[in-house]
């Protein structure tokens, strides 16, 4: 006769009383047995203390961040934005006027206001993990090349899989061609070498992008500026629209009809957007499209790139002559630092930086806010004359001893 089996619970699946029991209630009861509680209490207490501390630190950080953001918002609304709005207003009022007609009232004579409130808190100071850096939204060289590929714009340029030897050989060829094209465009050795030294520190490569080390590739892109003269993407599509026919004719004269046809194609496509060369704000918008990026990639092409950059510099030099003539100044020579002033700040502000009568004016008058705050050579309180001196120091300083500078100089030596 079989012994009856006693079951706990009811229904199918109930376990025989003789089998181990592991129900939630039993497990909870076991967890609170005195010996077991003694073993787990220390770790529980530590976990609770850490959780409370983290919550407190998070609250303290959020409070400090809120205080900073409120203080900085007041600074922006009450001081910074009104100041920079006035700078823009004064710059617009100077445009097109002769330097002789300008007075103190046409310039901002006080440096920008400085925020002096609570500093922005750092999460690590509150025992919190560092916040990850936001990814840059600025396109880089591979983006420009990819856009050209999508539009079937075929350039002769370096690809990512190039060897070190191929890169060195391409760089040397590019520098020689750059020197040849610059001289034919009417630029001087001093002008080209000065701009190269200032813009790249004398070690820049043809595909150097602002913010990225040309040798190691490390850093963070701060703008779309590329090459020896550091053209922005907006500069590139603007040059195509304005001077595409000139570049194409020069390429044809050099026996490069395919590249000439490519330049004419890009010129047509940029002009088709507005029916005319774009204004600066329009050029900036085009620069964010595939067409604009494909135009910018032309800086990397060994045939087109040197023309694109030197035509921009030659156009800047001609703008200086026009301004000099209108202001009763000698049109020549144009020193490298004068050319770079206009390359750096723009035609009208750059000419004003270079004018001797405005040497004591604060540099804040000649830049937009973003450019001023991101550019250490502008510096708070520096004058136009001081900026030009900094440029001359850079152009004649350590940059001249860099290998890139010396290689470009050798190509000029061979051509002169």
The 8 nearest C-alpha neighbors of each residue, nearest first, counted from 0:
[[1, 2, 3, 4, 5, 15, 6, 17],
 [0, 2, 3, 4, 5, 15, 6, 17],
 [1, 3, 4, 0, 5, 15, 6, 17],
 [4, 2, 1, 5, 0, 6, 15, 16],
 [5, 3, 6, 2, 15, 16, 17, 1],
 [4, 6, 16, 15, 3, 7, 17, 14],
 [7, 5, 15, 16, 8, 4, 14, 13],
 [6, 8, 16, 13, 14, 9, 15, 5],
 [9, 7, 13, 6, 10, 14, 12, 11],
 [8, 10, 13, 7, 11, 6, 12, 14],
 [9, 11, 13, 12, 8, 6, 7, 14],
 [12, 10, 13, 9, 14, 8, 6, 7],
 [11, 13, 14, 10, 9, 8, 15, 6],
 [14, 12, 11, 9, 8, 10, 7, 6],
 [13, 15, 12, 6, 16, 7, 18, 20],
 [16, 14, 6, 17, 18, 5, 13, 4],
 [17, 15, 6, 18, 5, 7, 14, 4],
 [16, 18, 15, 19, 14, 5, 20, 6],
 [19, 17, 16, 15, 20, 14, 21, 6],
 [20, 18, 21, 17, 16, 14, 15, 22],
 [19, 21, 22, 18, 25, 14, 16, 17],
 [22, 20, 25, 26, 19, 23, 24, 18],
 [21, 23, 25, 24, 20, 26, 27, 19],
 [24, 22, 26, 25, 27, 21, 28, 20],
 [23, 25, 27, 22, 26, 28, 21, 29],
 [24, 26, 28, 22, 27, 23, 29, 21],
 [25, 27, 29, 23, 28, 24, 30, 21],
 [28, 26, 30, 24, 29, 25, 23, 31],
 [27, 29, 25, 31, 30, 26, 24, 32],
 [28, 30, 26, 32, 31, 27, 25, 35],
 [31, 29, 27, 28, 32, 35, 26, 36],
 [32, 30, 29, 28, 36, 33, 35, 27],
 [31, 33, 29, 35, 30, 34, 36, 28],
 [34, 32, 36, 35, 31, 37, 30, 38],
 [35, 33, 37, 36, 32, 38, 31, 30],
 [34, 36, 38, 37, 32, 33, 30, 39],
 [37, 35, 33, 39, 38, 34, 31, 40],
 [36, 38, 34, 35, 40, 39, 33, 41],
 [37, 39, 35, 36, 40, 34, 41, 42],
 [38, 40, 36, 42, 37, 41, 43, 35],
 [39, 41, 43, 37, 42, 36, 38, 44],
 [42, 40, 44, 43, 39, 45, 38, 37],
 [41, 43, 45, 44, 40, 39, 46, 38],
 [44, 42, 40, 46, 45, 41, 47, 39],
 [43, 45, 47, 41, 42, 46, 40, 48],
 [46, 44, 42, 48, 43, 47, 49, 41],
 [47, 45, 43, 49, 44, 48, 50, 42],
 [46, 48, 50, 44, 45, 49, 43, 51],
 [47, 49, 45, 51, 50, 46, 52, 44],
 [50, 48, 52, 46, 47, 51, 53, 45],
 [49, 51, 47, 53, 52, 48, 46, 54],
 [50, 52, 54, 48, 49, 53, 55, 47],
 [53, 51, 49, 55, 54, 50, 56, 48],
 [54, 52, 56, 50, 55, 51, 49, 57],
 [53, 55, 57, 51, 52, 56, 50, 58],
 [54, 56, 52, 58, 57, 53, 51, 59],
 [57, 55, 53, 59, 58, 54, 125, 60],
 [56, 58, 54, 60, 55, 59, 53, 61],
 [57, 59, 55, 61, 56, 60, 62, 54],
 [60, 58, 56, 62, 57, 61, 55, 63],
 [61, 59, 63, 57, 62, 58, 64, 56],
 [62, 60, 64, 58, 63, 59, 65, 57],
 [61, 63, 65, 59, 60, 64, 58, 66],
 [64, 62, 60, 66, 65, 61, 59, 67],
 [65, 63, 61, 67, 62, 66, 120, 60],
 [64, 66, 62, 68, 63, 67, 61, 69],
 [65, 67, 63, 69, 64, 68, 70, 62],
 [68, 66, 64, 70, 117, 65, 69, 119],
 [69, 67, 71, 65, 70, 66, 72, 64],
 [68, 70, 72, 66, 67, 71, 65, 73],
 [71, 69, 67, 73, 72, 68, 66, 116],
 [70, 72, 74, 68, 73, 69, 67, 75],
 [71, 73, 75, 69, 74, 70, 68, 76],
 [72, 74, 76, 70, 71, 75, 77, 69],
 [75, 73, 71, 77, 78, 72, 76, 79],
 [76, 74, 79, 72, 73, 80, 78, 77],
 [75, 77, 73, 74, 80, 78, 72, 79],
 [76, 78, 74, 75, 73, 79, 81, 80],
 [77, 79, 74, 75, 81, 80, 76, 82],
 [78, 80, 75, 82, 81, 112, 83, 74],
 [79, 81, 83, 82, 75, 76, 78, 84],
 [82, 80, 84, 83, 79, 78, 85, 77],
 [83, 81, 79, 85, 80, 84, 78, 86],
 [84, 82, 86, 85, 80, 81, 79, 87],
 [85, 83, 81, 87, 86, 82, 80, 88],
 [84, 86, 88, 83, 82, 87, 89, 81],
 [87, 85, 83, 89, 84, 88, 90, 364],
 [88, 86, 90, 84, 85, 89, 91, 83],
 [87, 89, 85, 91, 86, 90, 84, 92],
 [88, 90, 92, 86, 91, 87, 105, 85],
 [91, 89, 87, 93, 92, 88, 86, 94],
 [92, 90, 88, 94, 89, 93, 87, 86],
 [91, 93, 89, 90, 94, 88, 105, 96],
 [94, 92, 90, 91, 96, 95, 89, 105],
 [93, 95, 91, 96, 92, 90, 347, 348],
 [94, 96, 93, 97, 347, 92, 91, 322],
 [97, 95, 94, 93, 98, 100, 101, 92],
 [96, 98, 99, 100, 326, 95, 101, 325],
 [97, 99, 100, 101, 96, 326, 351, 356],
 [100, 98, 97, 101, 326, 102, 356, 96],
 [99, 101, 98, 97, 102, 96, 93, 105],
 [102, 100, 98, 99, 105, 103, 97, 93],
 [103, 101, 104, 105, 100, 106, 99, 98],
 [104, 102, 105, 106, 101, 108, 107, 360],
 [103, 105, 102, 106, 107, 101, 89, 108],
 [106, 104, 103, 102, 89, 101, 93, 107],
 [107, 105, 104, 103, 108, 89, 364, 102],
 [106, 108, 109, 364, 86, 105, 361, 89],
 [107, 109, 106, 361, 110, 360, 103, 364],
 [108, 110, 107, 111, 361, 380, 112, 363],
 [109, 111, 380, 379, 112, 108, 363, 361],
 [112, 110, 113, 109, 82, 379, 79, 363],
 [113, 111, 79, 110, 78, 114, 82, 109],
 [114, 112, 115, 111, 79, 74, 110, 78],
 [113, 115, 116, 74, 112, 71, 79, 75],
 [116, 114, 113, 117, 118, 74, 71, 112],
 [117, 115, 114, 70, 118, 71, 67, 74],
 [118, 116, 67, 119, 115, 70, 66, 71],
 [119, 117, 120, 67, 116, 115, 64, 71],
 [118, 120, 67, 64, 117, 121, 68, 63],
 [121, 119, 64, 118, 63, 122, 60, 124],
 [120, 122, 123, 124, 119, 125, 129, 60],
 [123, 121, 127, 125, 124, 129, 128, 120],
 [122, 124, 127, 126, 125, 121, 129, 128],
 [123, 125, 122, 121, 126, 127, 120, 60],
 [126, 124, 123, 122, 127, 56, 60, 121],
 [125, 127, 123, 124, 122, 56, 128, 53],
 [126, 128, 123, 122, 125, 129, 124, 57],
 [127, 129, 123, 122, 130, 126, 125, 131],
 [130, 128, 123, 122, 131, 127, 121, 132],
 [129, 131, 128, 132, 122, 123, 121, 127],
 [132, 130, 133, 129, 134, 128, 122, 123],
 [133, 131, 134, 130, 135, 129, 219, 136],
 [132, 134, 131, 135, 130, 136, 219, 137],
 [135, 133, 132, 136, 131, 137, 219, 220],
 [136, 134, 137, 133, 220, 219, 138, 221],
 [135, 137, 138, 134, 133, 220, 139, 221],
 [138, 136, 135, 222, 139, 223, 220, 221],
 [139, 137, 142, 136, 223, 140, 143, 141],
 [138, 140, 142, 141, 137, 143, 223, 220],
 [141, 139, 143, 142, 144, 138, 296, 206],
 [140, 142, 144, 143, 139, 145, 138, 159],
 [143, 141, 145, 139, 140, 144, 138, 146],
 [144, 142, 292, 296, 140, 146, 141, 145],
 [143, 145, 147, 141, 146, 142, 296, 148],
 [144, 146, 148, 142, 147, 143, 141, 149],
 [145, 147, 289, 149, 143, 293, 148, 144],
 [148, 146, 293, 152, 144, 150, 145, 149],
 [147, 149, 151, 145, 146, 150, 152, 144],
 [150, 148, 146, 147, 151, 145, 152, 289],
 [149, 151, 147, 148, 152, 146, 293, 289],
 [150, 152, 148, 149, 153, 147, 146, 293],
 [153, 151, 147, 150, 148, 154, 293, 261],
 [154, 152, 151, 148, 155, 147, 261, 150],
 [153, 155, 300, 156, 152, 297, 299, 147],
 [156, 154, 300, 301, 153, 157, 302, 299],
 [155, 157, 300, 299, 154, 301, 158, 169],
 [156, 158, 161, 159, 155, 166, 169, 299],
 [157, 159, 160, 161, 156, 141, 144, 166],
 [160, 158, 161, 157, 141, 162, 166, 156],
 [159, 161, 158, 162, 157, 163, 165, 166],
 [162, 160, 159, 158, 165, 166, 157, 163],
 [161, 163, 165, 164, 166, 160, 159, 167],
 [162, 164, 166, 165, 167, 161, 168, 160],
 [165, 163, 167, 162, 166, 168, 161, 169],
 [166, 164, 162, 168, 163, 167, 161, 169],
 [167, 165, 163, 169, 164, 168, 170, 162],
 [166, 168, 170, 164, 165, 169, 163, 171],
 [169, 167, 165, 171, 170, 166, 164, 172],
 [168, 170, 172, 166, 171, 167, 165, 173],
 [171, 169, 173, 167, 168, 172, 166, 174],
 [170, 172, 174, 168, 173, 169, 167, 175],
 [173, 171, 169, 175, 170, 174, 176, 168],
 [172, 174, 170, 176, 171, 175, 301, 177],
 [175, 173, 177, 171, 176, 172, 407, 170],
 [176, 174, 172, 178, 410, 177, 173, 179],
 [175, 177, 179, 173, 178, 174, 180, 172],
 [176, 178, 305, 174, 180, 175, 179, 173],
 [177, 179, 181, 175, 176, 180, 411, 174],
 [180, 178, 176, 182, 177, 181, 175, 183],
 [179, 181, 183, 177, 182, 178, 176, 184],
 [182, 180, 184, 178, 183, 186, 179, 309],
 [181, 183, 186, 185, 184, 179, 180, 187],
 [182, 184, 180, 185, 181, 179, 186, 178],
 [185, 183, 181, 182, 186, 180, 313, 310],
 [186, 184, 182, 183, 181, 187, 313, 180],
 [187, 185, 182, 181, 184, 313, 190, 188],
 [188, 186, 190, 189, 182, 191, 185, 181],
 [187, 189, 191, 190, 192, 186, 411, 182],
 [190, 188, 192, 187, 191, 193, 335, 334],
 [189, 191, 335, 193, 187, 188, 192, 194],
 [192, 190, 188, 194, 193, 189, 195, 187],
 [191, 193, 195, 189, 194, 190, 188, 196],
 [194, 192, 335, 190, 394, 196, 195, 191],
 [193, 195, 197, 191, 196, 192, 339, 198],
 [194, 196, 192, 198, 227, 193, 197, 199],
 [197, 195, 201, 200, 193, 394, 194, 398],
 [196, 198, 194, 195, 200, 394, 199, 393],
 [197, 199, 195, 196, 194, 200, 228, 229],
 [200, 198, 203, 201, 196, 195, 197, 202],
 [199, 201, 196, 398, 202, 197, 198, 203],
 [202, 200, 196, 398, 404, 199, 401, 403],
 [203, 201, 403, 200, 401, 199, 404, 402],
 [202, 204, 199, 213, 207, 201, 403, 227],
 [203, 205, 207, 206, 213, 226, 202, 170],
 [204, 206, 226, 207, 227, 299, 170, 203],
 [207, 205, 226, 204, 225, 299, 208, 140],
 [208, 206, 204, 213, 226, 225, 205, 203],
 [209, 207, 225, 224, 211, 210, 206, 223],
 [210, 208, 224, 211, 222, 220, 221, 225],
 [209, 211, 220, 221, 219, 218, 208, 212],
 [212, 210, 218, 217, 216, 209, 219, 220],
 [211, 213, 216, 217, 214, 215, 218, 210],
 [214, 212, 207, 216, 203, 204, 215, 211],
 [213, 215, 212, 216, 203, 204, 202, 217],
 [216, 214, 217, 212, 213, 211, 218, 207],
 [217, 215, 212, 211, 213, 214, 218, 207],
 [218, 216, 215, 212, 211, 219, 213, 214],
 [217, 219, 211, 210, 212, 220, 216, 215],
 [220, 218, 210, 211, 221, 217, 135, 209],
 [219, 221, 210, 211, 222, 209, 218, 208],
 [222, 220, 210, 209, 219, 223, 137, 211],
 [223, 221, 224, 220, 209, 137, 210, 231],
 [222, 224, 231, 232, 225, 208, 138, 137],
 [225, 223, 231, 229, 230, 209, 222, 208],
 [226, 224, 229, 208, 230, 207, 206, 223],
 [225, 227, 205, 229, 206, 207, 228, 204],
 [226, 228, 195, 229, 205, 203, 199, 204],
 [227, 229, 226, 230, 195, 308, 194, 198],
 [230, 228, 225, 224, 226, 227, 231, 198],
 [229, 231, 224, 225, 228, 234, 232, 235],
 [232, 230, 224, 234, 223, 233, 229, 225],
 [231, 233, 235, 295, 286, 234, 223, 230],
 [232, 234, 283, 282, 286, 231, 235, 236],
 [235, 233, 231, 237, 232, 236, 230, 238],
 [234, 236, 232, 238, 295, 237, 233, 294],
 [237, 235, 239, 238, 294, 233, 234, 291],
 [236, 238, 234, 240, 235, 239, 241, 282],
 [239, 237, 241, 235, 242, 240, 236, 234],
 [240, 238, 243, 236, 266, 237, 242, 241],
 [239, 241, 266, 237, 276, 238, 243, 270],
 [242, 240, 238, 239, 276, 243, 237, 244],
 [241, 243, 245, 238, 239, 244, 240, 246],
 [242, 244, 239, 246, 245, 266, 240, 241],
 [243, 245, 247, 246, 242, 248, 263, 262],
 [246, 244, 248, 242, 247, 243, 249, 250],
 [247, 245, 243, 249, 248, 244, 250, 242],
 [246, 248, 259, 244, 250, 249, 245, 262],
 [249, 247, 251, 245, 250, 246, 244, 252],
 [250, 248, 252, 246, 251, 247, 253, 245],
 [249, 251, 253, 247, 255, 252, 248, 259],
 [252, 250, 256, 248, 254, 255, 253, 249],
 [251, 253, 249, 250, 254, 248, 255, 256],
 [254, 252, 250, 251, 255, 249, 256, 248],
 [253, 255, 251, 252, 256, 250, 249, 257],
 [254, 256, 251, 250, 258, 257, 253, 259],
 [257, 255, 259, 251, 258, 254, 260, 250],
 [258, 256, 260, 259, 255, 261, 251, 250],
 [257, 259, 261, 260, 256, 255, 262, 250],
 [258, 260, 247, 256, 262, 257, 261, 250],
 [261, 259, 263, 257, 258, 262, 256, 264],
 [260, 262, 258, 264, 259, 263, 257, 265],
 [263, 261, 259, 265, 264, 260, 247, 243],
 [262, 264, 266, 260, 261, 265, 267, 243],
 [263, 265, 261, 267, 262, 266, 260, 268],
 [266, 264, 268, 262, 267, 263, 269, 261],
 [265, 267, 240, 263, 239, 269, 264, 268],
 [268, 266, 270, 264, 265, 269, 271, 263],
 [267, 269, 265, 271, 266, 270, 264, 272],
 [268, 270, 266, 271, 267, 272, 240, 265],
 [271, 269, 274, 267, 275, 272, 268, 276],
 [270, 272, 274, 268, 269, 273, 267, 275],
 [271, 273, 270, 269, 274, 268, 275, 277],
 [274, 272, 275, 271, 270, 277, 276, 269],
 [273, 275, 271, 270, 272, 276, 269, 277],
 [274, 276, 270, 273, 277, 271, 240, 272],
 [277, 275, 240, 270, 241, 237, 278, 274],
 [278, 276, 281, 282, 275, 237, 279, 273],
 [277, 279, 281, 280, 282, 276, 237, 283],
 [278, 280, 282, 281, 283, 277, 233, 237],
 [281, 279, 283, 282, 278, 284, 277, 233],
 [280, 282, 284, 278, 283, 277, 279, 285],
 [283, 281, 233, 279, 285, 277, 284, 280],
 [282, 284, 233, 286, 280, 281, 285, 279],
 [283, 285, 281, 286, 282, 287, 280, 288],
 [284, 286, 282, 291, 287, 288, 283, 281],
 [287, 285, 291, 283, 233, 284, 232, 288],
 [286, 288, 285, 284, 291, 292, 289, 283],
 [289, 287, 291, 290, 285, 286, 292, 284],
 [290, 288, 146, 292, 291, 293, 287, 147],
 [291, 289, 293, 288, 292, 294, 285, 146],
 [290, 292, 286, 285, 294, 288, 293, 289],
 [293, 291, 143, 295, 289, 294, 290, 286],
 [292, 294, 147, 296, 290, 146, 295, 291],
 [295, 293, 291, 292, 296, 297, 236, 235],
 [296, 294, 292, 232, 235, 297, 293, 298],
 [295, 297, 293, 143, 298, 294, 299, 144],
 [298, 296, 300, 299, 295, 304, 294, 303],
 [304, 299, 297, 296, 300, 295, 307, 303],
 [300, 298, 297, 304, 296, 156, 206, 301],
 [301, 299, 156, 304, 155, 297, 303, 154],
 [300, 302, 304, 173, 303, 155, 299, 156],
 [303, 301, 300, 304, 305, 258, 306, 155],
 [304, 302, 306, 300, 305, 301, 297, 307],
 [298, 303, 305, 300, 307, 306, 297, 299],
 [306, 304, 177, 308, 307, 303, 309, 180],
 [307, 305, 309, 303, 304, 308, 310, 180],
 [306, 308, 304, 310, 305, 309, 303, 311],
 [309, 307, 311, 305, 306, 310, 228, 304],
 [308, 310, 312, 306, 311, 181, 307, 313],
 [309, 311, 313, 312, 307, 308, 306, 314],
 [310, 312, 314, 308, 309, 313, 315, 307],
 [313, 311, 309, 315, 314, 310, 316, 308],
 [314, 312, 316, 310, 315, 311, 309, 317],
 [315, 313, 317, 311, 312, 316, 310, 318],
 [314, 316, 312, 318, 313, 317, 311, 319],
 [317, 315, 313, 319, 318, 314, 312, 338],
 [316, 318, 320, 314, 319, 315, 313, 321],
 [319, 317, 315, 321, 316, 320, 322, 314],
 [318, 320, 316, 322, 317, 321, 323, 315],
 [321, 319, 330, 323, 317, 318, 322, 324],
 [322, 320, 318, 324, 319, 323, 317, 325],
 [321, 323, 319, 325, 320, 324, 326, 318],
 [322, 324, 328, 320, 326, 325, 321, 330],
 [325, 323, 327, 321, 326, 322, 328, 320],
 [324, 326, 322, 323, 327, 321, 97, 328],
 [325, 327, 323, 324, 328, 97, 322, 98],
 [328, 326, 324, 325, 323, 329, 322, 330],
 [327, 329, 323, 326, 324, 330, 325, 322],
 [330, 328, 331, 323, 327, 324, 332, 320],
 [331, 329, 320, 323, 328, 324, 332, 333],
 [332, 330, 333, 329, 320, 334, 328, 323],
 [331, 333, 334, 330, 329, 320, 335, 337],
 [332, 334, 331, 337, 338, 335, 316, 330],
 [335, 333, 337, 336, 332, 190, 338, 189],
 [334, 336, 190, 193, 338, 337, 189, 339],
 [335, 337, 339, 338, 334, 390, 340, 391],
 [338, 336, 340, 334, 339, 335, 353, 333],
 [339, 337, 335, 341, 340, 336, 342, 316],
 [338, 340, 342, 336, 341, 337, 194, 343],
 [341, 339, 349, 337, 343, 338, 342, 344],
 [342, 340, 349, 345, 346, 339, 344, 343],
 [341, 343, 339, 340, 345, 344, 338, 315],
 [342, 344, 340, 341, 339, 345, 349, 338],
 [343, 345, 349, 341, 348, 342, 340, 366],
 [346, 344, 341, 349, 348, 342, 347, 343],
 [345, 347, 341, 349, 348, 350, 318, 315],
 [346, 348, 350, 349, 345, 351, 94, 341],
 [349, 347, 365, 351, 350, 345, 346, 344],
 [350, 348, 341, 340, 352, 344, 346, 345],
 [351, 349, 353, 347, 352, 348, 341, 346],
 [350, 352, 348, 354, 353, 349, 347, 357],
 [353, 351, 349, 383, 350, 354, 348, 340],
 [352, 354, 350, 351, 337, 349, 355, 340],
 [353, 355, 351, 356, 357, 352, 350, 358],
 [356, 354, 358, 357, 353, 384, 352, 351],
 [357, 355, 354, 358, 98, 359, 99, 351],
 [358, 356, 360, 355, 359, 354, 351, 352],
 [357, 359, 384, 383, 355, 360, 356, 382],
 [360, 358, 382, 357, 383, 384, 361, 356],
 [359, 361, 382, 357, 358, 383, 362, 108],
 [362, 360, 382, 363, 381, 364, 383, 380],
 [361, 363, 382, 364, 383, 365, 381, 377],
 [364, 362, 361, 365, 366, 371, 110, 377],
 [365, 363, 362, 366, 361, 107, 86, 106],
 [364, 366, 348, 363, 362, 344, 367, 349],
 [367, 365, 371, 363, 364, 370, 344, 368],
 [366, 368, 370, 369, 371, 365, 87, 363],
 [367, 369, 371, 370, 372, 366, 83, 363],
 [370, 368, 372, 371, 367, 373, 366, 374],
 [369, 371, 373, 367, 368, 372, 374, 366],
 [370, 372, 368, 374, 366, 369, 373, 377],
 [371, 373, 369, 370, 374, 368, 375, 378],
 [374, 372, 370, 371, 369, 375, 368, 377],
 [373, 375, 371, 376, 372, 377, 370, 378],
 [374, 376, 378, 377, 373, 372, 371, 379],
 [377, 375, 378, 374, 386, 389, 390, 381],
 [376, 378, 375, 374, 362, 371, 381, 386],
 [379, 377, 375, 376, 381, 380, 374, 371],
 [378, 380, 381, 110, 377, 111, 363, 362],
 [379, 381, 110, 378, 361, 382, 362, 363],
 [382, 380, 378, 379, 361, 362, 385, 377],
 [381, 383, 361, 385, 362, 359, 360, 384],
 [384, 382, 358, 386, 352, 362, 385, 360],
 [385, 383, 358, 387, 382, 386, 359, 388],
 [386, 384, 382, 388, 383, 387, 381, 389],
 [385, 387, 383, 389, 388, 384, 382, 390],
 [388, 386, 390, 384, 389, 385, 391, 383],
 [387, 389, 391, 385, 390, 386, 392, 384],
 [390, 388, 392, 386, 387, 391, 393, 385],
 [391, 389, 387, 393, 388, 392, 336, 394],
 [390, 392, 394, 388, 393, 389, 395, 336],
 [391, 393, 389, 395, 390, 394, 396, 388],
 [392, 394, 396, 390, 391, 395, 197, 389],
 [395, 393, 391, 193, 196, 392, 197, 396],
 [396, 394, 392, 393, 391, 399, 398, 397],
 [397, 395, 393, 398, 392, 394, 399, 400],
 [396, 398, 399, 400, 401, 395, 393, 200],
 [399, 397, 201, 200, 401, 400, 396, 196],
 [398, 400, 397, 401, 404, 396, 201, 395],
 [401, 399, 398, 397, 402, 405, 404, 201],
 [402, 400, 398, 201, 404, 403, 399, 202],
 [401, 403, 405, 404, 406, 202, 400, 201],
 [404, 402, 202, 406, 405, 201, 401, 407],
 [405, 403, 201, 407, 401, 406, 402, 399],
 [404, 406, 408, 402, 407, 403, 409, 401],
 [405, 407, 409, 403, 408, 404, 402, 410],
 [406, 408, 410, 404, 409, 405, 174, 403],
 [409, 407, 405, 411, 406, 410, 404, 412],
 [410, 408, 412, 406, 411, 407, 405, 413],
 [409, 411, 413, 407, 175, 412, 408, 414],
 [410, 412, 408, 414, 409, 413, 178, 415],
 [413, 411, 409, 410, 415, 414, 408, 407],
 [412, 414, 410, 411, 415, 409, 408, 175],
 [415, 413, 411, 412, 410, 179, 178, 409],
 [414, 412, 413, 411, 410, 182, 188, 179]]
